[in-house]
Each structure stands twice: as C-alpha cells, then as structure tokens.
Amino acid sequence: IKAVNKDELVLMSAPDANRAVARLQDAIASAPVFERPVYRGLTFARNTGMVKNPEGEYEYPNILPKFEVGQRLDFAGPSSFTRDAEVARRFAEGTSPGRGKNRDPNPWQYVLEVRGGVKGLHADAASPWRQKEFITQGQFVVENVTEEKIRVLGRYQPKDGARVTVVLRQGGVYGGAPAGLPPRPEGLGDSTKRERKGTS
C-alpha cells in the first residue's frame, strides 16, 4: 500500500505486489550510486505494558533498539529514506507533515544516515509532503552511533529521552546487479528468481 496523495491509497493483490517489489528491487540494483547522504527517521513502540521498576513503582518501560558498530541491518524490501536530514529528524521527533496533529514529540528519536554512496531511486513525486523521498534497500553496516540526551515538552509533563544518530554504509542490494560498493554480502539473492517462485 502506498499513499499517492493525501486522500487516496493504492491497493494491490499479493501477486501483483510481489511482482512490483521484484521490479522495484531490480530498478534500485540497476540505479547509479547517489553520492550524497540519505536519512531515515525512526519511531518505536514505547511500551508493552506496565512493569515494576527497582523502586517498586509501576511504569511503562521503553522498548528501544540497540545499535552497535559492525552490526548489519537488512532492509529486505524497498524502504523510504530522504535526502533531507531535517525531514528525517522531524519524522523521528513525530512532528513531520502527515503524522497527525496534537501529538507529543517523541522523546526517543532515531535517525539513520547512510554515507559513502547508496543505490536507489529518487521518488519525490510519490510523496505529497515534499519529503525529498529516496527509495533504497539491501544490507547496511553500522559504522558509528552517537547519542545525545534530550528532554521534550509534552502536553502534560516533560519527558526525558535521547536523540540517536546511526551512521550506515550500504553493503549490497537485492536483485539485478551487485551494489558496486563493497562486495555483495552473503545471502543476497536474485529477485527475479524470487518472483518466479512466489508468483507463478
């Protein structure tokens, strides 16, 4: 499902979606390397229920990811990034256009930054909010992680959190041809084979 404007969604059957994803993966694999950084803002579920903290008080725990240098991240399907760092920051914060009104800023803000060249497609026309959208996929390696403690102002009380920047390098892409950056990572298959298996 992809929003094509503020009021309309395009729905695809599973076979059609599989074929579309395979073609999109091949298009990304065949695209030239974009030499500037791209970014992705992330938000995560804050809690799964109340637990008792060491002081004996009940609270909602933060369920947050941990990133480490050398860790591999796998974006198996085409994923939306942006060429604008501010767009990613606002998405992570929860204040970007299209995310609804009257929402508190997210205290746990994660921004992925891909450096060193990335294969992908410029998809500005697919976003109605001028997000400088860039579509890519494949395997990425964490090269650096920085964390800054922050406090955001909510409607009811301040909230402590962190702004985390995760610097990535693209190691390879799925489909068509290797990424043309470092060698193709293990396990990256040919999307045309996956398409024949899944949609015949």
ABEGO torsion letter per residue (X at the ends): XBBABAABBBBBBAAAAAAAAAAAAAAAAABBBBABBBBBBBBBBABAEBBBBAAGBBBBBBBBBBBBBGBBBBBABBBBBBABAAAAAAAAAGABBGAEBGBBBBABBBBBBBBGEBBEBBAAAABAAGAGBBBBBEBBBBABBBBBBBBBBBAABBBBBBBBBBBBBBAEBBEGBBAGBBBBBBGBBBAAAAAAAAAX
